[in-house]
Amino acid sequence: MTAIVAGLLLALSLSPTQSAGAAEKDDRRLTQKARSHGVTLEHGAYVGWSTPGSHAQGGTPNDRPITAQASVAGIDVSGHQGNVDWAYWWGQGKRFAYIKATEGTYYRNSTYFPQQYNGSYNQGFIRGAYHFANPSDSGGAAQADYFVNNGGGWSADGKTLPGVLDIEYNPYSGGTCYGLSQSSMRSWIAAFLNRYRYRTGRDAVIYTTTDWWTTCTGNTSQFASAHPLWIARYASTPGTLPAGWGYYTFWQYTSSPLDQNTFNGAYDRLQALALG
């Protein structure tokens, strides 16, 4: 009886997005840098969490990746933003949005994802979902399944972008590359991308920084031909791109007052990406 009561008390103490097993997995030590950037165990990491004020910026002002003559403005959000005023951002000229759905196999943005994902759609945004990868938690295929099963799927409705693999700096203990060698990281990424393609029929977008990609994958070009690049660099230019990509598809250029992005093309090309 004592054990049963203890179990009930444990279940009641967990947040709505966690089970007992998930809570144990999520009890990892955040780095001080991650804490200083607002990453918490409750909400998890988000795209570009480490970019401001870090060596993640990469590149030089003289680098000139291919940029289209036209572009489309957008934003990305996570549980950190709570309920988003989509009408306001539409009025600011934003036309696409990416929303965090999952992290590892232990976190779902279940509290705010419906308002963020469906609210943006209802406002007229072309929107999609992203997954914050934690290769130290589980395999790439398992995380792709978790992503697809919890909001990261795709439909040919003309307003849903392909899902994103957010692969970047480790906010937890275990090192920048999550304890993986460059070859193991390449294998992990391939497993995720292949599984996502199998489940949805679409090639996922890759979000990263040139510095992380070079450090942790050896600057591989093996994914560039099939997967759109979402580059993060908070500067006046996107800088040097990872190997194999001659142009970026999305560029995250600031986190103020929240993450803002640009699509490298006209609106009809964004629609084409959504349609597949």
TAKA-V118812 format. One record per residue. N is the residue number from 1. RES is the residue in three letters. PSI is psi in radians with two decimals (none if undefined). Layout:
N;RES;PSI + N;RES;PSI
//
This chain:
1;MET;-0.75 + 2;THR;-0.73 + 3;ALA;-0.65 + 4;ILE;-0.78 + 5;VAL;-0.75 + 6;ALA;-0.70 + 7;GLY;-0.69 + 8;LEU;-0.71 + 9;LEU;-0.68 + 10;LEU;-0.79 + 11;ALA;-0.69 + 12;LEU;-0.44 + 13;SER;-0.22 + 14;LEU;2.66 + 15;SER;2.81 + 16;PRO;-0.36 + 17;THR;0.04 + 18;GLN;2.59 + 19;SER;3.09 + 20;ALA;-0.77 + 21;GLY;-0.69 + 22;ALA;-0.65 + 23;ALA;-0.68 + 24;GLU;-0.76 + 25;LYS;-0.60 + 26;ASP;-0.07 + 27;ASP;1.10 + 28;ARG;2.80 + 29;ARG;2.01 + 30;LEU;2.54 + 31;THR;2.76 + 32;GLN;-0.63 + 33;LYS;-0.74 + 34;ALA;-0.75 + 35;ARG;-0.68 + 36;SER;-0.33 + 37;HIS;0.22 + 38;GLY;0.19 + 39;VAL;2.27 + 40;THR;2.81 + 41;LEU;-0.54 + 42;GLU;-0.74 + 43;HIS;-0.34 + 44;GLY;3.12 + 45;ALA;2.97 + 46;TYR;2.84 + 47;VAL;2.23 + 48;GLY;0.33 + 49;TRP;-0.54 + 50;SER;-0.03 + 51;THR;-0.78 + 52;PRO;2.23 + 53;GLY;0.35 + 54;SER;2.99 + 55;HIS;-0.04 + 56;ALA;-0.26 + 57;GLN;-0.72 + 58;GLY;3.05 + 59;GLY;3.13 + 60;THR;2.79 + 61;PRO;-0.27 + 62;ASN;-0.16 + 63;ASP;2.38 + 64;ARG;1.42 + 65;PRO;2.78 + 66;ILE;2.21 + 67;THR;2.35 + 68;ALA;2.81 + 69;GLN;-0.52 + 70;ALA;2.73 + 71;SER;2.88 + 72;VAL;2.36 + 73;ALA;2.51 + 74;GLY;3.09 + 75;ILE;2.89 + 76;ASP;2.57 + 77;VAL;2.87 + 78;SER;-2.95 + 79;GLY;-0.36 + 80;HIS;-0.53 + 81;GLN;-0.22 + 82;GLY;-2.62 + 83;ASN;2.26 + 84;VAL;2.41 + 85;ASP;1.52 + 86;TRP;-0.58 + 87;ALA;-0.67 + 88;TYR;-0.84 + 89;TRP;-0.52 + 90;TRP;-0.72 + 91;GLY;-0.39 + 92;GLN;0.06 + 93;GLY;0.12 + 94;LYS;2.43 + 95;ARG;-0.10 + 96;PHE;2.78 + 97;ALA;2.50 + 98;TYR;2.40 + 99;ILE;2.34 + 100;LYS;2.23 + 101;ALA;-0.81 + 102;THR;2.93 + 103;GLU;2.32 + 104;GLY;-2.39 + 105;THR;0.47 + 106;TYR;-0.11 + 107;TYR;2.29 + 108;ARG;2.42 + 109;ASN;0.98 + 110;SER;-0.49 + 111;THR;-0.78 + 112;TYR;-0.25 + 113;PHE;-0.78 + 114;PRO;-0.78 + 115;GLN;-0.65 + 116;GLN;-0.82 + 117;TYR;-0.86 + 118;ASN;-0.59 + 119;GLY;-0.72 + 120;SER;-0.73 + 121;TYR;-0.81 + 122;ASN;-0.46 + 123;GLN;-0.31 + 124;GLY;-0.07 + 125;PHE;2.55 + 126;ILE;2.10 + 127;ARG;2.84 + 128;GLY;3.13 + 129;ALA;2.70 + 130;TYR;2.73 + 131;HIS;2.15 + 132;PHE;1.98 + 133;ALA;2.42 + 134;ASN;1.50 + 135;PRO;-0.27 + 136;SER;-0.19 + 137;ASP;-0.77 + 138;SER;3.07 + 139;GLY;2.84 + 140;GLY;-0.74 + 141;ALA;-0.71 + 142;ALA;-0.70 + 143;GLN;-0.58 + 144;ALA;-0.74 + 145;ASP;-0.76 + 146;TYR;-0.70 + 147;PHE;-0.92 + 148;VAL;-0.67 + 149;ASN;-0.22 + 150;ASN;0.71 + 151;GLY;-0.09 + 152;GLY;0.29 + 153;GLY;-2.99 + 154;TRP;2.55 + 155;SER;2.59 + 156;ALA;1.01 + 157;ASP;0.02 + 158;GLY;-0.04 + 159;LYS;0.20 + 160;THR;2.04 + 161;LEU;2.72 + 162;PRO;2.63 + 163;GLY;2.83 + 164;VAL;2.33 + 165;LEU;1.88 + 166;ASP;1.78 + 167;ILE;1.92 + 168;GLU;-2.78 + 169;TYR;2.47 + 170;ASN;2.06 + 171;PRO;-0.09 + 172;TYR;3.06 + 173;SER;2.65 + 174;GLY;-0.03 + 175;GLY;2.77 + 176;THR;-0.66 + 177;CYS;0.39 + 178;TYR;0.43 + 179;GLY;0.15 + 180;LEU;2.58 + 181;SER;2.95 + 182;GLN;-0.72 + 183;SER;-0.68 + 184;SER;-0.62 + 185;MET;-0.73 + 186;ARG;-0.70 + 187;SER;-0.68 + 188;TRP;-0.80 + 189;ILE;-0.76 + 190;ALA;-0.71 + 191;ALA;-0.73 + 192;PHE;-0.90 + 193;LEU;-0.72 + 194;ASN;-0.74 + 195;ARG;-0.71 + 196;TYR;-0.74 + 197;ARG;-0.75 + 198;TYR;-0.70 + 199;ARG;-0.56 + 200;THR;-0.35 + 201;GLY;0.06 + 202;ARG;2.65 + 203;ASP;2.20 + 204;ALA;2.64 + 205;VAL;2.55 + 206;ILE;2.11 + 207;TYR;2.25 + 208;THR;3.13 + 209;THR;2.69 + 210;THR;-0.66 + 211;ASP;-0.86 + 212;TRP;-0.79 + 213;TRP;-0.73 + 214;THR;-0.78 + 215;THR;-0.76 + 216;CYS;-0.28 + 217;THR;-0.06 + 218;GLY;0.35 + 219;ASN;0.81 + 220;THR;2.61 + 221;SER;0.14 + 222;GLN;-0.33 + 223;PHE;-0.07 + 224;ALA;-0.55 + 225;SER;-0.48 + 226;ALA;-0.36 + 227;HIS;2.13 + 228;PRO;2.53 + 229;LEU;2.28 + 230;TRP;1.80 + 231;ILE;2.48 + 232;ALA;2.15 + 233;ARG;2.06 + 234;TYR;1.47 + 235;ALA;-3.08 + 236;SER;-0.24 + 237;THR;2.78 + 238;PRO;-0.22 + 239;GLY;-2.91 + 240;THR;2.31 + 241;LEU;2.77 + 242;PRO;2.79 + 243;ALA;2.43 + 244;GLY;-0.44 + 245;TRP;2.04 + 246;GLY;-0.21 + 247;TYR;2.76 + 248;TYR;2.69 + 249;THR;-0.75 + 250;PHE;2.61 + 251;TRP;2.07 + 252;GLN;1.98 + 253;TYR;-0.17 + 254;THR;2.80 + 255;SER;0.25 + 256;SER;2.19 + 257;PRO;-0.11 + 258;LEU;3.07 + 259;ASP;2.18 + 260;GLN;2.56 + 261;ASN;2.86 + 262;THR;2.47 + 263;PHE;2.34 + 264;ASN;1.25 + 265;GLY;3.05 + 266;ALA;2.94 + 267;TYR;-0.63 + 268;ASP;-0.46 + 269;ARG;-0.59 + 270;LEU;-0.73 + 271;GLN;-0.68 + 272;ALA;-0.68 + 273;LEU;-0.70 + 274;ALA;-0.69 + 275;LEU;-0.43 + 276;GLY;none
//
